[in-house]
Amino acid sequence: MSLLDDLIKLDLSDTTEKIIAEYVWIGGSGMDLRSKARTLSGPVTDPSKLPKWNYDGSSTEQATGDDSEVMCDAYTPGGEPIPTNKRFNADKIFSHPNVLAEEPWYGIEQEYTLLQKEVNWPLGWPLGGYPGPQGPYYCGVGADKAMGRDIVDSHYKACLYSGINISGINGEVMPGQWEFQVGPSVGISSGDQIWLARYILERITEIAGVVLSFDPKPIEGDWNGAGAHTNYSTKSMRNDGGINVIKKAIEKLGLRHKEHIAAYGEGNERRLTGRHETADINNFSWGVANRGASVRVGRDTEKAGKGTVGAIVMCIPSTILICVVLALSSLKVAVVSIVAVVIGLVMQPCLKYVEKKRWLKFSTNADLP
């Protein structure tokens, strides 16, 4: 592996101006990431200058074999967004003047589990057996508590290097389970960034020979699942008196709970049992500092009477949830639609994702300072 490692680390800048551009998109399941690379003649500073490309949609469950060319981001050859391209409509919503005026902030807490490759069993667990009960692993330190920290730290630094607005990492309640946070980010940028952060993590686990799982409940029994808690606020929520706006938004979420649950991702019924710091999947609830509620309002938010970064925390989305999409009713901001898998394929230059030297450089123009 040392020879291979030397080749991966080769610095091409001394011998050529050409660069490697990695095109990344979401496959037909809505959760699998795909990528392929091409050579460009030199660095690209304007994402709109990146060439459009195509791929075989029949091999990604996004097209039939009879007509397999799907234009990326992702569109059919006729120019229509394919069904899994949820980013198309989401971008319309986030581009609406009323939504832009509200500056919706998102902070997504992405939980995941690291698995041993050959046996699909959590990293650090004895083969065919179980570790000690949950308790010491959350934010734990030590080889018997923090399994896979080298992967986690590598991912953290790679995201920072790439320009992704990653804001933290921590060990989770179940051993072998971790979390990273992306945000606060504005609007659709949050979904773009969480997908690219996932891609980088999957590339790192590939190098490490470890399997990355976003399954909502990878191990049955008395073990925590993996979610994607989403912190959210608007300008109205962050202004004085914002607590009233927050409460109205939560009320509207409750009216469409079943519809939202259907969009939050497959397998959530295994995680949302009312145990292990989750709400019951059939009942909508909210509370202040209540980790077992569907929606949690922070204690500081209640005390201040307005929100900060995360006025409310959506606690029920599974790891498959990507972003919260907002629509407006009349002139008032109201959370009326939560859509899973907001971000479509990113091969068209809504993002620039250029691999230069070893890691990937990411740029987007919708971030908080």
N, C-alpha and C positions, 0 to 999 in steps of 0.2 A: 504493500500500500504506500510505502514511502516514495517510490518512483511516481506513482499516480498522483500523490499529493504535490510533488514538485511540479508536475505538468499543470495541475489545477491552478497553482499559484503563479504560473508564468506571467510576467509583466510584458505585455505586448507593445506598450507605448514606445519602447526604444526601437522597434523594428517596423511598425506599421501605424498608420493613422486610423485604420479600420477598427470598428468596435463590434461587439456582439450585442444584439438587441433581443431580449427575451420577451416574447408575447405570451401573456397569461390570460386565461378565460375560464369561465365556469361551465362544466359539462352538463349533460342532459339530466342528471339526477337533481341538479340544483345545489349540490353540495360538493361534488368532486371538482378538483382543480386540474386544468390541463395547461400545457405550455409547449412551445417550440421556439427555436432560436434561428436568427438569420444574421448575416453579416451586413453592416452598413458601412458606407465609405468613410464616415467620420462622425464625430459627436453631433448629437441633435439637441439643440437648445429650445426649440419650439415644438411642442407635442403635435401641432397640426401638420408638421412636415414629415412625421413618421409615415412611411408607406402603408396603405391598407394591405391586408393579407387575407388569405382564406385557409380553410382547413376542411378535413373530411368529416362532415357532420354525421354521416352514417356510422362512424366509429365512436362517436361520443353521445349517441342516442338523441341526436338533435336533427336528424334528417334521414330520409330513406336512402337506400343504395341507388335508387333510380336517378336521383338528383342530389348529389352529395356535397355540392359546393355551397357553403354558407358563408356569406360575408360577415366579417367579425364585428362584434359589439352588440348583439349578433343579429344579422339580418339575412333574409333569404336573398337569392340572386335578384328577386323582383323588388327588393328594397324595403320589405315589410319586416318589422322586428319579429323574431321567432318567439314561440310561447315562453321559453325560459328566460328571455331577455326582459326581466322586470325593471331594469334600470331605465328603459325608454320612458315608461309612464311616470316613474318616480322622478325623473329629471324634470318632467313637465310640472309636477307638483312643487318641487323645490325651487323651480325658477319663477313661480307665480309671485308677482310683486308683493302681495300680502304676506306670503310666507317669508320672502326675503326680508321684509320689514321687521319680522318677528325674530330673526336670527336664531333659529332653533339650534341649540347646542346638544350634542350627544357625547356620552362617555360610555363605551361598551366594555364590559368585563367578560372576556372570553375564557371560559374554563375548558380544559382538555385533559385527556388521559394518555400517558405514555405506556405502550404495551411492548412486551418482549416479542420479537419478530416471529420466532419459530412456534410459539405456543399461544399467542394472542392473550397473554396474561399480564396484568399490570407490572410495570418495571419495579424490581425490588421485592416482589412477592415470591415466596417459596413456590416451586413448581407443584401444582396440584393442591397447594395449601393456602393459608391465609396469614397475614401479619397480625400483630396485636390490634386491639380495637381502636377505633378513631379517638382522637384526643390530642396526642402529642405531635401530629403531623402538620396541622395548620400553622403556617409560618414557622415550621420547625427547622432546626439546624442539626446537622450530623448525618453520617452515612446511613444510619438506620431510620432516619426520618425524612430526609430530603433526597429522594431518588430521582436522578436525572438533572441535577442542578447545572451541570456543564452544558446541557442542551438549552436549558432555560436562559442562562446567562449569554450564551452565544446568540440566541434569538433576540434577546434584549438589545445587545450591541449592534447586531445586523440591522434591526429596525431603525435604531437611532442613526446609524450610518446612512441608511437609505432615505432618510427624511420623513419616515412615518412618525406620526405624533403618538408614539407609545409612551405611556405615562407611569407605568409601574408593572411589577410582577410579584407574585407571592405563591408559596406552597398552599395547596388546598387541604380540605378536611380528610379526604381519602388519600392514603399513600399512593404515590405514583401519579397524582393529579395536581395540575398547576393552573395558574391563571395569569393572563396578561391583560392590561387595560390600554385601550386606545382612546384618546380624546383628552380634553374636550375638543371636538371638531364641529364645524358648521355644516348642517344639512347633509347633502348626499356624500360629501367628502368622508363622513364617518364610515359609511358602507364601503366606499372604495378602499379606504385604508385598512379596515378590518380584513377584507379579502386578501389584500396584498400581504398583510402581516401573517395571515394563515398560510399563504403560499411560501413565504420565507421559512416559516416554521416547518412546513412539510419538506422543504428542501434540506433543512438541517437534520431533521430526523432521518431522512433518506441517507445522508452521509454517515450518521451515527448508527445505522442499522436498527433503528427503533421504529415501531409503528405508531402513528399519530391517530388518536380516536377522538371524534366529537360526539360520540354516542351519548344521548341524554342519561342513560343508566347502564354503564358498561358492565357493572357487577351487581347482580341481584342480591337482596338481603340487606343487612344493616350497614349499608355503605352509601355515602352521599353520591348524588348524580352530578352531571355537568351541565351548567346552564350558560346563558349569555345575558346576564343582567344588564339592562340598558338605562343609564342615567339620562334624564332629559329635562330641558327647560327652554322657555321662550323668553323674549325680552319682557313681555307682560308679566310673566311669572317672576322675573328677577327684579322688577320694579316694586316700589312701595305698594303694599296692598296685594301683592302677587299671590298670597295664600288663597284668596278667593278665586282667582283664575285657576289655580292648581286644583282646587276642590271641584270646580265645574268640569274641568277636563277629566278628572277621575270618574265623576258621575257618568259622563258620556262613554268612557271606556267600559264601565260596568253594564251599560245597556246592550253592548254588542260582544259580550264575553265569549259566547260560544263561537261566533264568527271569527274572532281573533284567535282563539285556541286552535281552530282549524288551520290558521295560517302560520302558527308558531313553530311548525316542524314536526316531523314524524317521531314517534316514540315518546312523546311527552307524557303520555298516560302512565308510563313506567316510572317517571321521575316525580310528577306532581301528585303525590299521594297524601299530602298533609303532614308528612314526616320528613326528617332530615332537612329542616329549614326550607320547606316548600309549602306552597298553598295547595289545597285540594283542587284538582283540575276542573271539577264541576261547579265550584263556588267562587265567585269573585269577591275579593275583600281588599281593604286597604287599611293602613294604620301608620301611626308615627313610630318610627324605629322598630317596626314589627317585621322581623326577618321571615316570618311565616305567612305574610300577606301577599296577595297578588301584586299590589303596588305599595311601595313603602315611601313615606315622606320622612325626610331626615329631621332629626330633633332640632338641629340648628335652623333649618328652614322654618319649622313651626315657631321657634323662638323669635326669629327675625321678622316673621310675617311675610317672607318672600324667599324665593329660591336663589341659589348661586349657580354652580355648574350643573348639578343634578337636583332640580326641584323635586322630581319624583323619580323613583327607581322601579322600572318594570322588572319584577322578580320572576315572572312565569315563562318568559321565552326560553326555548331550548337553545342549544348551541347552534342550531340551524338558523335561528333568527339573525338577520343581518342588520336591519335598520328599521327604525320606526318612521313611518310615512304619515305626514300630517295633511289634512285637508281643512279648509276653512268653511264655516257656516256663517253666512252674511258677513258682517264686519268683525266678528269675534273669532279668535283662534280657538278651535276646539279639536281635541283628539277624537277623530271619528273613524279612522281606518288604520289598522296595523297590518302591514303586509310583510310576509316572510320573503326572503330572498329578493331584496330590492335591487341589488346590484346585478346587472347582466354581465355579458362578456366584455372584457376590457381590451380587446385587441385593436379597436379603433382608438385614435389618440385622444380620448378623454383623460387618459393618464399617460405619462411618460415612464417607461420602465426599462431602463437600459442597463445591461450588465457590462460593467467596465472593470477590468482587473478581476477581483474575486467576487465581490458582492454586487448587489443591485442598487441602482440609484433611482429613487422614486420622487416625483414631484407632482404637486397638485396646487391649485390656487384658491382653495376654499377653506383654509385653515384659520384657527384663531392665532393671534400673535403669541 
